[in-house]
Structures are given as C-alpha cells and as structure tokens.
Amino acid sequence: MNADGTGQEDVPPGGASGSRGSRPPEVDRAAAARAAVAARRARAAVKADVASGARSGLDVARAAWGSDAATAEQSLRVRDLLTSLPGIGPARAESVMATLRIAPTKRLGGLGTRQRGELADWLASRSGRRRRASRLVVLAGPTAVGKGTVSAYIREHHPEVLLSVSATTRAPRPGEVDGVHYYFVDDAEFDRMVRERELLEWATVHNSYRYGTPRPPIDRALDQGRNVLLEIDLQGARQVRAAMPEALLVFLLPPTWEELVRRLIGRGTESPAEQQRRLDTAKVELAAQDEFDVRIVNSDVRTAAQEVVDLFSAP
C-alpha cells in the first residue's frame, strides 16, 4: 500500500509503470558486452588451436559434450570448427554438414545424440593420430576357405584385436549367436542401415543374402588405438579399400581347390544346388586374389590366424 493509503504503486514520471524497467542498467550492459567479447576471444582461441594442430577437432567436440558448464567449445558453431581443420573450406564444410544433417547455424553444444555420434565418427576418420596408432585389417577369400574359423580363433586367443561384427539378412547357422558372430536382421532393418549410412560396406552375396559392416564402432575403436579385423566378402573388401585406403587387405587361400570343395561339401549347410553356386562363385573370387596386399594359405587354422595377427605390427 502506498503512503497515501490508496494502495496504488508509484508511477515513474513520464510514463506507465515498468516502461523503463525492461532496460538493464548501464553497468549490466557493459558487463554483458565484456562477456561477449571474452566469449568471442575464447572461441577464436579454440579455432586457432585446431588450425595449428595443437588440438584435434574430435578433442574440441568431446570437450563441448563432456561438461554441463558453459564453455567456448559448447558455443562454437560446427561450421567454424570444420573450417578450422586443415584443408576444409566453407564449401567443403557445408557439404559435410549437409551429409551429417546438421543445420548451418548449429553449435556443438546444441547437437542431438545422433548428430554428435555422426560428427564424432567423421572427425575420428580424419585423425592422423588414429591411423598411426592402430590398423584395420580386412580378411577376405572364397567361400568355405575358413575365414570364420580363422576369425573365431583370433577372437578367442587374441583379445587385443577387435573383430567387427557384421550385419546379415541370412538366418543363423547352428551355434551362431546374434551380436557375437553376426547381427541377424531382416530386410527392412538392413534397408534402414543403408539409408542412414550406417554401413562401411555392404553387398548381396551369392545372389541371395546381404551382408554389411557397421562403421561407427570401427571408427571409435581405431580412434582409441585398437586394431580391428574385418572378415568380409570380396565385394565388401573392395568397398572398404575405396572408403579407407589405409586398410590392409588380406586374401585367405585354400591349400588346394580339392580341399576347398571338400570343406564346402563336408559342412553340410547348403543344398547341392547352393553348393554348386558357391563353388562357381569361389572360382571368380580366387581370380581376384592379386587385388589384395597379402595372401595367406589356410592349411592350419592356428598358423593362419597367427600370420593375420602378425600383420597388425608389421611395417
């Protein structure tokens, strides 16, 4: 209640109540201006560190996502981070952001979970440190040559090597476990993975089932300095070479053609017609062995597996 007992609030001279209350005091505006200048300088320092190589783009992104407090990294626009990277100009940055489905005005701190994951994967793929500290080996070869057996031996006896788990539309064979040997998915889910660019490579094998390699787990493992082994088919190996030329491609050979035929028929998992189709495919696959960096003969599983593992530390 006012002093005159009317119960009305005093009205400032020259206008209605609150007409000047929305305007911050002069001292507040000055403090806000100083804070804005400091924030711009902090972001500029981050960009300078990235441009000079003192910090990687992935380090900056992780700093933005690893703190609840407001930081220069959080307020940095994704476009500004990308253009700070060597060899990335404005046009290239716009192309990358369009591919990752990130709006031009987005800041690092404002990205969603999917956008953060895809941007981190892209930044990791550019990491020279990652390539020096780790290696990706691709193991391919004709059907029934024993790729799965060699890979299983490496999984059991060499835990330091990460075996990538592929996705496939075929049904599990006896003893195969979902998420361990393969991700068994239906055609609709596989279509989604292709559409969302979640696969490093994929192919239709033997004119029937599709196989593909999820890329995000591979990029994360390599960025962490881990060695990764991919066991895939010939078509997939070619796609990996195009996408990641630093990968080492290994072709697994049978001791003889007769032994390959014996292994295929002996496992008894295919019909006679399917066996013949796979043997016809194997002849074509064997003719492509010269495309690979290394050839290993699978006469003995333990020996072949050790030869593959030795490649991770080879010059």
BAKOL-531363 format. One record per residue (C-alpha): residue number from 1; residue in one letter; x, y, z; chain. Coordinates in Angstrom, 2 decimals. Layout:
residues N
<k=NUM, r=A, c1=X, c2=Y, c3=Z, c=A> $
...
***
This chain:
residues 315
<k=1, r=M, c1=0.00, c2=0.00, c3=0.00, c=A> $
<k=2, r=N, c1=1.26, c2=3.47, c3=-0.87, c=A> $
<k=3, r=A, c1=1.95, c2=6.12, c3=1.73, c=A> $
<k=4, r=D, c1=-1.26, c2=7.99, c3=0.85, c=A> $
<k=5, r=G, c1=-3.31, c2=4.87, c3=1.63, c=A> $
<k=6, r=T, c1=-4.67, c2=4.42, c3=-1.92, c=A> $
<k=7, r=G, c1=-2.96, c2=1.02, c3=-2.43, c=A> $
<k=8, r=Q, c1=-1.57, c2=2.09, c3=-5.83, c=A> $
<k=9, r=E, c1=2.05, c2=1.80, c3=-6.78, c=A> $
<k=10, r=D, c1=4.05, c2=4.89, c3=-7.53, c=A> $
<k=11, r=V, c1=4.23, c2=5.59, c3=-11.24, c=A> $
<k=12, r=P, c1=7.56, c2=6.90, c3=-12.53, c=A> $
<k=13, r=P, c1=7.39, c2=10.37, c3=-14.06, c=A> $
<k=14, r=G, c1=6.85, c2=10.46, c3=-17.78, c=A> $
<k=15, r=G, c1=5.29, c2=7.07, c3=-18.38, c=A> $
<k=16, r=A, c1=3.49, c2=3.96, c3=-17.16, c=A> $
<k=17, r=S, c1=4.85, c2=1.69, c3=-14.52, c=A> $
<k=18, r=G, c1=7.61, c2=-0.60, c3=-15.89, c=A> $
<k=19, r=S, c1=8.21, c2=1.40, c3=-19.08, c=A> $
<k=20, r=R, c1=11.85, c2=1.77, c3=-18.13, c=A> $
<k=21, r=G, c1=12.18, c2=-1.35, c3=-16.02, c=A> $
<k=22, r=S, c1=12.91, c2=-3.64, c3=-19.04, c=A> $
<k=23, r=R, c1=16.05, c2=-1.73, c3=-19.88, c=A> $
<k=24, r=P, c1=19.10, c2=-3.09, c3=-17.99, c=A> $
<k=25, r=P, c1=21.22, c2=-0.67, c3=-16.03, c=A> $
<k=26, r=E, c1=24.19, c2=0.77, c3=-17.84, c=A> $
<k=27, r=V, c1=26.62, c2=-1.25, c3=-15.71, c=A> $
<k=28, r=D, c1=24.84, c2=-4.53, c3=-16.70, c=A> $
<k=29, r=R, c1=25.07, c2=-3.72, c3=-20.41, c=A> $
<k=30, r=A, c1=28.77, c2=-3.05, c3=-20.08, c=A> $
<k=31, r=A, c1=29.31, c2=-6.34, c3=-18.26, c=A> $
<k=32, r=A, c1=27.36, c2=-8.22, c3=-20.95, c=A> $
<k=33, r=A, c1=29.44, c2=-6.59, c3=-23.67, c=A> $
<k=34, r=R, c1=32.66, c2=-7.57, c3=-21.93, c=A> $
<k=35, r=A, c1=31.40, c2=-11.16, c3=-21.53, c=A> $
<k=36, r=A, c1=30.51, c2=-11.32, c3=-25.23, c=A> $
<k=37, r=V, c1=33.97, c2=-10.12, c3=-26.21, c=A> $
<k=38, r=A, c1=35.57, c2=-12.65, c3=-23.90, c=A> $
<k=39, r=A, c1=33.44, c2=-15.46, c3=-25.38, c=A> $
<k=40, r=R, c1=34.41, c2=-14.48, c3=-28.94, c=A> $
<k=41, r=R, c1=38.07, c2=-14.45, c3=-27.98, c=A> $
<k=42, r=A, c1=37.76, c2=-17.86, c3=-26.31, c=A> $
<k=43, r=R, c1=36.15, c2=-19.33, c3=-29.42, c=A> $
<k=44, r=A, c1=38.83, c2=-17.75, c3=-31.60, c=A> $
<k=45, r=A, c1=41.49, c2=-19.36, c3=-29.40, c=A> $
<k=46, r=V, c1=39.84, c2=-22.76, c3=-29.82, c=A> $
<k=47, r=K, c1=39.77, c2=-22.36, c3=-33.60, c=A> $
<k=48, r=A, c1=43.41, c2=-21.26, c3=-33.62, c=A> $
<k=49, r=D, c1=44.39, c2=-24.35, c3=-31.64, c=A> $
<k=50, r=V, c1=42.61, c2=-26.59, c3=-34.14, c=A> $
<k=51, r=A, c1=44.17, c2=-24.81, c3=-37.13, c=A> $
<k=52, r=S, c1=47.66, c2=-25.11, c3=-35.64, c=A> $
<k=53, r=G, c1=47.24, c2=-28.78, c3=-34.74, c=A> $
<k=54, r=A, c1=47.51, c2=-28.13, c3=-31.00, c=A> $
<k=55, r=R, c1=44.05, c2=-29.68, c3=-30.59, c=A> $
<k=56, r=S, c1=42.10, c2=-32.05, c3=-32.81, c=A> $
<k=57, r=G, c1=38.56, c2=-31.39, c3=-33.90, c=A> $
<k=58, r=L, c1=37.49, c2=-34.51, c3=-32.02, c=A> $
<k=59, r=D, c1=39.09, c2=-33.22, c3=-28.81, c=A> $
<k=60, r=V, c1=37.13, c2=-29.97, c3=-29.12, c=A> $
<k=61, r=A, c1=33.87, c2=-31.80, c3=-29.77, c=A> $
<k=62, r=R, c1=34.38, c2=-34.08, c3=-26.79, c=A> $
<k=63, r=A, c1=35.13, c2=-31.08, c3=-24.57, c=A> $
<k=64, r=A, c1=31.86, c2=-29.49, c3=-25.69, c=A> $
<k=65, r=W, c1=29.87, c2=-32.61, c3=-24.87, c=A> $
<k=66, r=G, c1=31.64, c2=-33.56, c3=-21.66, c=A> $
<k=67, r=S, c1=30.72, c2=-30.61, c3=-19.47, c=A> $
<k=68, r=D, c1=27.45, c2=-29.18, c3=-18.19, c=A> $
<k=69, r=A, c1=29.01, c2=-25.76, c3=-17.67, c=A> $
<k=70, r=A, c1=29.01, c2=-23.20, c3=-20.48, c=A> $
<k=71, r=T, c1=32.31, c2=-23.35, c3=-22.39, c=A> $
<k=72, r=A, c1=33.81, c2=-21.86, c3=-25.51, c=A> $
<k=73, r=E, c1=33.65, c2=-25.30, c3=-27.10, c=A> $
<k=74, r=Q, c1=29.90, c2=-25.61, c3=-26.46, c=A> $
<k=75, r=S, c1=29.14, c2=-22.25, c3=-28.06, c=A> $
<k=76, r=L, c1=31.39, c2=-22.86, c3=-31.08, c=A> $
<k=77, r=R, c1=29.46, c2=-23.29, c3=-34.31, c=A> $
<k=78, r=V, c1=30.01, c2=-26.63, c3=-36.05, c=A> $
<k=79, r=R, c1=30.77, c2=-24.76, c3=-39.27, c=A> $
<k=80, r=D, c1=33.54, c2=-22.78, c3=-37.56, c=A> $
<k=81, r=L, c1=35.07, c2=-25.96, c3=-36.15, c=A> $
<k=82, r=L, c1=35.10, c2=-27.62, c3=-39.57, c=A> $
<k=83, r=T, c1=36.62, c2=-24.64, c3=-41.37, c=A> $
<k=84, r=S, c1=39.39, c2=-24.57, c3=-38.76, c=A> $
<k=85, r=L, c1=40.50, c2=-28.03, c3=-39.89, c=A> $
<k=86, r=P, c1=43.33, c2=-28.09, c3=-42.46, c=A> $
<k=87, r=G, c1=42.02, c2=-28.50, c3=-45.97, c=A> $
<k=88, r=I, c1=38.37, c2=-27.72, c3=-45.10, c=A> $
<k=89, r=G, c1=36.98, c2=-24.56, c3=-46.65, c=A> $
<k=90, r=P, c1=33.48, c2=-23.10, c3=-46.39, c=A> $
<k=91, r=A, c1=32.11, c2=-25.11, c3=-49.33, c=A> $
<k=92, r=R, c1=33.52, c2=-28.38, c3=-48.02, c=A> $
<k=93, r=A, c1=32.22, c2=-27.61, c3=-44.53, c=A> $
<k=94, r=E, c1=28.72, c2=-27.00, c3=-45.88, c=A> $
<k=95, r=S, c1=28.87, c2=-30.28, c3=-47.80, c=A> $
<k=96, r=V, c1=29.95, c2=-32.21, c3=-44.70, c=A> $
<k=97, r=M, c1=27.23, c2=-30.66, c3=-42.57, c=A> $
<k=98, r=A, c1=24.61, c2=-31.45, c3=-45.20, c=A> $
<k=99, r=T, c1=25.78, c2=-35.07, c3=-45.25, c=A> $
<k=100, r=L, c1=25.62, c2=-35.24, c3=-41.46, c=A> $
<k=101, r=R, c1=22.24, c2=-33.45, c3=-41.47, c=A> $
<k=102, r=I, c1=23.45, c2=-30.60, c3=-39.26, c=A> $
<k=103, r=A, c1=21.91, c2=-27.16, c3=-39.75, c=A> $
<k=104, r=P, c1=24.36, c2=-24.35, c3=-40.73, c=A> $
<k=105, r=T, c1=23.69, c2=-22.41, c3=-37.50, c=A> $
<k=106, r=K, c1=24.08, c2=-25.32, c3=-35.09, c=A> $
<k=107, r=R, c1=26.57, c2=-25.04, c3=-32.24, c=A> $
<k=108, r=L, c1=28.44, c2=-28.02, c3=-30.81, c=A> $
<k=109, r=G, c1=26.56, c2=-27.86, c3=-27.54, c=A> $
<k=110, r=G, c1=23.21, c2=-27.90, c3=-29.31, c=A> $
<k=111, r=L, c1=23.66, c2=-31.12, c3=-31.29, c=A> $
<k=112, r=G, c1=21.47, c2=-34.12, c3=-30.65, c=A> $
<k=113, r=T, c1=22.71, c2=-37.60, c3=-29.80, c=A> $
<k=114, r=R, c1=22.67, c2=-38.86, c3=-33.39, c=A> $
<k=115, r=Q, c1=24.37, c2=-35.74, c3=-34.71, c=A> $
<k=116, r=R, c1=27.06, c2=-35.96, c3=-32.05, c=A> $
<k=117, r=G, c1=27.77, c2=-39.58, c3=-32.90, c=A> $
<k=118, r=E, c1=27.99, c2=-38.97, c3=-36.64, c=A> $
<k=119, r=L, c1=30.14, c2=-35.85, c3=-36.25, c=A> $
<k=120, r=A, c1=32.48, c2=-37.69, c3=-33.86, c=A> $
<k=121, r=D, c1=32.79, c2=-40.55, c3=-36.35, c=A> $
<k=122, r=W, c1=33.59, c2=-38.12, c3=-39.16, c=A> $
<k=123, r=L, c1=36.18, c2=-36.27, c3=-37.09, c=A> $
<k=124, r=A, c1=37.73, c2=-39.56, c3=-35.98, c=A> $
<k=125, r=S, c1=38.08, c2=-40.65, c3=-39.61, c=A> $
<k=126, r=R, c1=40.34, c2=-37.63, c3=-40.20, c=A> $
<k=127, r=S, c1=42.56, c2=-38.33, c3=-37.23, c=A> $
<k=128, r=G, c1=46.11, c2=-38.96, c3=-38.35, c=A> $
<k=129, r=R, c1=46.94, c2=-39.97, c3=-34.78, c=A> $
<k=130, r=R, c1=44.41, c2=-42.76, c3=-35.02, c=A> $
<k=131, r=R, c1=45.94, c2=-44.19, c3=-38.19, c=A> $
<k=132, r=R, c1=49.43, c2=-44.24, c3=-36.70, c=A> $
<k=133, r=A, c1=48.32, c2=-45.95, c3=-33.51, c=A> $
<k=134, r=S, c1=46.12, c2=-48.65, c3=-35.00, c=A> $
<k=135, r=R, c1=45.44, c2=-50.69, c3=-38.09, c=A> $
<k=136, r=L, c1=42.44, c2=-52.03, c3=-39.92, c=A> $
<k=137, r=V, c1=42.96, c2=-55.47, c3=-41.50, c=A> $
<k=138, r=V, c1=40.39, c2=-56.86, c3=-43.91, c=A> $
<k=139, r=L, c1=40.23, c2=-60.66, c3=-44.24, c=A> $
<k=140, r=A, c1=38.50, c2=-61.98, c3=-47.34, c=A> $
<k=141, r=G, c1=38.60, c2=-65.08, c3=-49.51, c=A> $
<k=142, r=P, c1=36.45, c2=-67.60, c3=-51.35, c=A> $
<k=143, r=T, c1=33.51, c2=-69.35, c3=-49.75, c=A> $
<k=144, r=A, c1=34.37, c2=-72.24, c3=-47.38, c=A> $
<k=145, r=V, c1=38.03, c2=-71.24, c3=-47.19, c=A> $
<k=146, r=G, c1=37.74, c2=-70.92, c3=-43.41, c=A> $
<k=147, r=K, c1=37.53, c2=-67.15, c3=-42.84, c=A> $
<k=148, r=G, c1=35.07, c2=-67.63, c3=-39.99, c=A> $
<k=149, r=T, c1=37.19, c2=-70.32, c3=-38.35, c=A> $
<k=150, r=V, c1=40.35, c2=-68.21, c3=-38.51, c=A> $
<k=151, r=S, c1=38.47, c2=-65.17, c3=-37.18, c=A> $
<k=152, r=A, c1=36.99, c2=-67.20, c3=-34.33, c=A> $
<k=153, r=Y, c1=40.46, c2=-68.41, c3=-33.35, c=A> $
<k=154, r=I, c1=41.72, c2=-64.81, c3=-33.28, c=A> $
<k=155, r=R, c1=38.72, c2=-63.74, c3=-31.19, c=A> $
<k=156, r=E, c1=39.45, c2=-66.45, c3=-28.62, c=A> $
<k=157, r=H, c1=43.25, c2=-66.24, c3=-28.44, c=A> $
<k=158, r=H, c1=43.96, c2=-62.58, c3=-29.29, c=A> $
<k=159, r=P, c1=41.53, c2=-60.35, c3=-27.35, c=A> $
<k=160, r=E, c1=43.65, c2=-57.31, c3=-28.16, c=A> $
<k=161, r=V, c1=42.27, c2=-57.49, c3=-31.71, c=A> $
<k=162, r=L, c1=38.70, c2=-56.27, c3=-32.10, c=A> $
<k=163, r=L, c1=36.63, c2=-58.32, c3=-34.53, c=A> $
<k=164, r=S, c1=33.98, c2=-56.28, c3=-36.23, c=A> $
<k=165, r=V, c1=30.51, c2=-57.82, c3=-36.12, c=A> $
<k=166, r=S, c1=28.74, c2=-57.70, c3=-39.47, c=A> $
<k=167, r=A, c1=25.04, c2=-57.46, c3=-40.13, c=A> $
<k=168, r=T, c1=23.36, c2=-60.00, c3=-42.39, c=A> $
<k=169, r=T, c1=19.90, c2=-60.85, c3=-43.64, c=A> $
<k=170, r=R, c1=20.50, c2=-64.62, c3=-43.62, c=A> $
<k=171, r=A, c1=19.31, c2=-66.85, c3=-40.82, c=A> $
<k=172, r=P, c1=21.75, c2=-68.02, c3=-38.11, c=A> $
<k=173, r=R, c1=23.59, c2=-71.30, c3=-38.66, c=A> $
<k=174, r=P, c1=23.75, c2=-73.82, c3=-35.82, c=A> $
<k=175, r=G, c1=25.86, c2=-72.39, c3=-32.98, c=A> $
<k=176, r=E, c1=25.88, c2=-68.81, c3=-34.24, c=A> $
<k=177, r=V, c1=24.91, c2=-66.14, c3=-31.70, c=A> $
<k=178, r=D, c1=23.29, c2=-62.81, c3=-32.57, c=A> $
<k=179, r=G, c1=25.61, c2=-59.92, c3=-31.75, c=A> $
<k=180, r=V, c1=28.64, c2=-62.19, c3=-31.49, c=A> $
<k=181, r=H, c1=29.01, c2=-63.80, c3=-34.89, c=A> $
<k=182, r=Y, c1=26.61, c2=-61.51, c3=-36.78, c=A> $
<k=183, r=Y, c1=23.78, c2=-59.08, c3=-36.24, c=A> $
<k=184, r=F, c1=20.92, c2=-61.03, c3=-37.78, c=A> $
<k=185, r=V, c1=18.44, c2=-58.50, c3=-39.19, c=A> $
<k=186, r=D, c1=15.52, c2=-58.58, c3=-41.58, c=A> $
<k=187, r=D, c1=15.42, c2=-56.82, c3=-44.94, c=A> $
<k=188, r=A, c1=13.59, c2=-53.78, c3=-43.56, c=A> $
<k=189, r=E, c1=16.24, c2=-53.16, c3=-40.89, c=A> $
<k=190, r=F, c1=19.05, c2=-53.66, c3=-43.39, c=A> $
<k=191, r=D, c1=17.40, c2=-51.14, c3=-45.72, c=A> $
<k=192, r=R, c1=17.29, c2=-48.66, c3=-42.84, c=A> $
<k=193, r=M, c1=21.01, c2=-49.13, c3=-42.11, c=A> $
<k=194, r=V, c1=21.85, c2=-48.49, c3=-45.75, c=A> $
<k=195, r=R, c1=19.57, c2=-45.45, c3=-45.86, c=A> $
<k=196, r=E, c1=21.06, c2=-43.98, c3=-42.68, c=A> $
<k=197, r=R, c1=24.64, c2=-44.55, c3=-43.95, c=A> $
<k=198, r=E, c1=25.48, c2=-46.77, c3=-41.00, c=A> $
<k=199, r=L, c1=27.41, c2=-49.31, c3=-43.10, c=A> $
<k=200, r=L, c1=31.06, c2=-49.07, c3=-44.14, c=A> $
<k=201, r=E, c1=30.33, c2=-51.59, c3=-46.86, c=A> $
<k=202, r=W, c1=27.59, c2=-53.93, c3=-47.88, c=A> $
<k=203, r=A, c1=26.85, c2=-56.41, c3=-50.61, c=A> $
<k=204, r=T, c1=24.49, c2=-59.11, c3=-51.80, c=A> $
<k=205, r=V, c1=26.35, c2=-62.42, c3=-51.59, c=A> $
<k=206, r=H, c1=25.62, c2=-65.49, c3=-53.71, c=A> $
<k=207, r=N, c1=22.66, c2=-63.63, c3=-55.24, c=A> $
<k=208, r=S, c1=20.67, c2=-64.13, c3=-52.07, c=A> $
<k=209, r=Y, c1=21.56, c2=-62.61, c3=-48.68, c=A> $
<k=210, r=R, c1=23.01, c2=-59.20, c3=-47.83, c=A> $
<k=211, r=Y, c1=25.96, c2=-58.55, c3=-45.55, c=A> $
<k=212, r=G, c1=27.25, c2=-55.23, c3=-44.23, c=A> $
<k=213, r=T, c1=29.74, c2=-53.75, c3=-41.76, c=A> $
<k=214, r=P, c1=28.55, c2=-51.07, c3=-39.28, c=A> $
<k=215, r=R, c1=31.09, c2=-48.25, c3=-39.44, c=A> $
<k=216, r=P, c1=30.68, c2=-46.21, c3=-36.21, c=A> $
<k=217, r=P, c1=32.08, c2=-48.95, c3=-33.89, c=A> $
<k=218, r=I, c1=35.10, c2=-49.37, c3=-36.18, c=A> $
<k=219, r=D, c1=35.92, c2=-45.66, c3=-36.26, c=A> $
<k=220, r=R, c1=35.60, c2=-45.41, c3=-32.48, c=A> $
<k=221, r=A, c1=37.89, c2=-48.41, c3=-31.93, c=A> $
<k=222, r=L, c1=40.55, c2=-47.11, c3=-34.32, c=A> $
<k=223, r=D, c1=40.39, c2=-43.67, c3=-32.72, c=A> $
<k=224, r=Q, c1=41.07, c2=-45.35, c3=-29.38, c=A> $
<k=225, r=G, c1=44.19, c2=-47.01, c3=-30.83, c=A> $
<k=226, r=R, c1=42.74, c2=-50.51, c3=-31.13, c=A> $
<k=227, r=N, c1=43.45, c2=-52.89, c3=-34.01, c=A> $
<k=228, r=V, c1=40.37, c2=-54.03, c3=-35.90, c=A> $
<k=229, r=L, c1=39.82, c2=-57.11, c3=-38.07, c=A> $
<k=230, r=L, c1=37.04, c2=-57.29, c3=-40.65, c=A> $
<k=231, r=E, c1=36.01, c2=-60.66, c3=-42.04, c=A> $
<k=232, r=I, c1=34.04, c2=-59.90, c3=-45.19, c=A> $
<k=233, r=D, c1=33.49, c2=-60.98, c3=-48.79, c=A> $
<k=234, r=L, c1=35.30, c2=-59.80, c3=-51.91, c=A> $
<k=235, r=Q, c1=32.78, c2=-57.10, c3=-52.81, c=A> $
<k=236, r=G, c1=32.93, c2=-55.69, c3=-49.30, c=A> $
<k=237, r=A, c1=36.74, c2=-55.64, c3=-49.31, c=A> $
<k=238, r=R, c1=36.70, c2=-53.56, c3=-52.46, c=A> $
<k=239, r=Q, c1=34.31, c2=-51.05, c3=-50.89, c=A> $
<k=240, r=V, c1=36.49, c2=-50.78, c3=-47.79, c=A> $
<k=241, r=R, c1=39.55, c2=-50.11, c3=-49.93, c=A> $
<k=242, r=A, c1=37.70, c2=-47.27, c3=-51.63, c=A> $
<k=243, r=A, c1=36.40, c2=-45.82, c3=-48.35, c=A> $
<k=244, r=M, c1=39.50, c2=-46.42, c3=-46.20, c=A> $
<k=245, r=P, c1=42.58, c2=-46.87, c3=-48.43, c=A> $
<k=246, r=E, c1=44.82, c2=-47.21, c3=-45.37, c=A> $
<k=247, r=A, c1=43.26, c2=-50.62, c3=-44.62, c=A> $
<k=248, r=L, c1=45.39, c2=-53.73, c3=-45.22, c=A> $
<k=249, r=L, c1=43.63, c2=-56.30, c3=-47.39, c=A> $
<k=250, r=V, c1=44.38, c2=-59.99, c3=-46.80, c=A> $
<k=251, r=F, c1=43.23, c2=-62.84, c3=-49.05, c=A> $
<k=252, r=L, c1=42.82, c2=-66.25, c3=-47.43, c=A> $
<k=253, r=L, c1=43.55, c2=-69.15, c3=-49.78, c=A> $
<k=254, r=P, c1=42.78, c2=-72.88, c3=-49.51, c=A> $
<k=255, r=P, c1=45.73, c2=-75.30, c3=-49.79, c=A> $
<k=256, r=T, c1=44.17, c2=-76.71, c3=-52.98, c=A> $
<k=257, r=W, c1=40.95, c2=-76.46, c3=-54.94, c=A> $
<k=258, r=E, c1=40.09, c2=-80.00, c3=-53.95, c=A> $
<k=259, r=E, c1=40.37, c2=-79.10, c3=-50.28, c=A> $
<k=260, r=L, c1=38.03, c2=-76.16, c3=-50.80, c=A> $
<k=261, r=V, c1=35.44, c2=-78.44, c3=-52.40, c=A> $
<k=262, r=R, c1=35.81, c2=-80.93, c3=-49.56, c=A> $
<k=263, r=R, c1=35.28, c2=-78.24, c3=-46.90, c=A> $
<k=264, r=L, c1=32.20, c2=-76.84, c3=-48.62, c=A> $
<k=265, r=I, c1=30.50, c2=-80.18, c3=-49.09, c=A> $
<k=266, r=G, c1=31.63, c2=-81.51, c3=-45.72, c=A> $
<k=267, r=R, c1=29.99, c2=-78.80, c3=-43.63, c=A> $
<k=268, r=G, c1=26.58, c2=-79.83, c3=-44.97, c=A> $
<k=269, r=T, c1=24.87, c2=-76.47, c3=-44.50, c=A> $
<k=270, r=E, c1=23.83, c2=-75.94, c3=-48.13, c=A> $
<k=271, r=S, c1=21.78, c2=-77.86, c3=-50.66, c=A> $
<k=272, r=P, c1=23.55, c2=-79.42, c3=-53.68, c=A> $
<k=273, r=A, c1=22.32, c2=-76.56, c3=-55.89, c=A> $
<k=274, r=E, c1=23.59, c2=-73.99, c3=-53.38, c=A> $
<k=275, r=Q, c1=26.92, c2=-75.81, c3=-53.11, c=A> $
<k=276, r=Q, c1=27.41, c2=-75.64, c3=-56.87, c=A> $
<k=277, r=R, c1=26.52, c2=-71.96, c3=-56.93, c=A> $
<k=278, r=R, c1=29.02, c2=-71.22, c3=-54.18, c=A> $
<k=279, r=L, c1=31.75, c2=-73.19, c3=-55.96, c=A> $
<k=280, r=D, c1=31.12, c2=-71.22, c3=-59.14, c=A> $
<k=281, r=T, c1=31.40, c2=-68.02, c3=-57.10, c=A> $
<k=282, r=A, c1=34.62, c2=-69.27, c3=-55.46, c=A> $
<k=283, r=K, c1=36.30, c2=-69.61, c3=-58.86, c=A> $
<k=284, r=V, c1=35.58, c2=-65.96, c3=-59.59, c=A> $
<k=285, r=E, c1=36.75, c2=-64.91, c3=-56.13, c=A> $
<k=286, r=L, c1=40.04, c2=-66.82, c3=-56.43, c=A> $
<k=287, r=A, c1=40.80, c2=-64.95, c3=-59.65, c=A> $
<k=288, r=A, c1=40.75, c2=-61.65, c3=-57.70, c=A> $
<k=289, r=Q, c1=43.48, c2=-62.53, c3=-55.22, c=A> $
<k=290, r=D, c1=46.03, c2=-60.25, c3=-56.87, c=A> $
<k=291, r=E, c1=43.97, c2=-57.23, c3=-55.79, c=A> $
<k=292, r=F, c1=44.97, c2=-57.89, c3=-52.17, c=A> $
<k=293, r=D, c1=48.05, c2=-56.74, c3=-50.25, c=A> $
<k=294, r=V, c1=48.80, c2=-60.07, c3=-48.59, c=A> $
<k=295, r=R, c1=47.91, c2=-63.71, c3=-49.33, c=A> $
<k=296, r=I, c1=47.79, c2=-66.35, c3=-46.60, c=A> $
<k=297, r=V, c1=47.20, c2=-70.08, c3=-47.17, c=A> $
<k=298, r=N, c1=44.88, c2=-71.65, c3=-44.62, c=A> $
<k=299, r=S, c1=46.46, c2=-75.07, c3=-44.25, c=A> $
<k=300, r=D, c1=46.33, c2=-74.85, c3=-40.45, c=A> $
<k=301, r=V, c1=43.96, c2=-72.55, c3=-38.57, c=A> $
<k=302, r=R, c1=46.37, c2=-71.65, c3=-35.78, c=A> $
<k=303, r=T, c1=49.19, c2=-70.82, c3=-38.18, c=A> $
<k=304, r=A, c1=46.96, c2=-68.80, c3=-40.49, c=A> $
<k=305, r=A, c1=45.49, c2=-66.87, c3=-37.55, c=A> $
<k=306, r=Q, c1=48.94, c2=-66.01, c3=-36.22, c=A> $
<k=307, r=E, c1=50.01, c2=-64.74, c3=-39.64, c=A> $
<k=308, r=V, c1=46.99, c2=-62.44, c3=-39.70, c=A> $
<k=309, r=V, c1=47.70, c2=-61.14, c3=-36.17, c=A> $
<k=310, r=D, c1=51.36, c2=-60.51, c3=-37.04, c=A> $
<k=311, r=L, c1=50.23, c2=-58.11, c3=-39.76, c=A> $
<k=312, r=F, c1=48.98, c2=-55.61, c3=-37.17, c=A> $
<k=313, r=S, c1=52.55, c2=-54.93, c3=-36.03, c=A> $
<k=314, r=A, c1=54.21, c2=-55.31, c3=-39.44, c=A> $
<k=315, r=P, c1=55.72, c2=-52.22, c3=-41.09, c=A> $
***
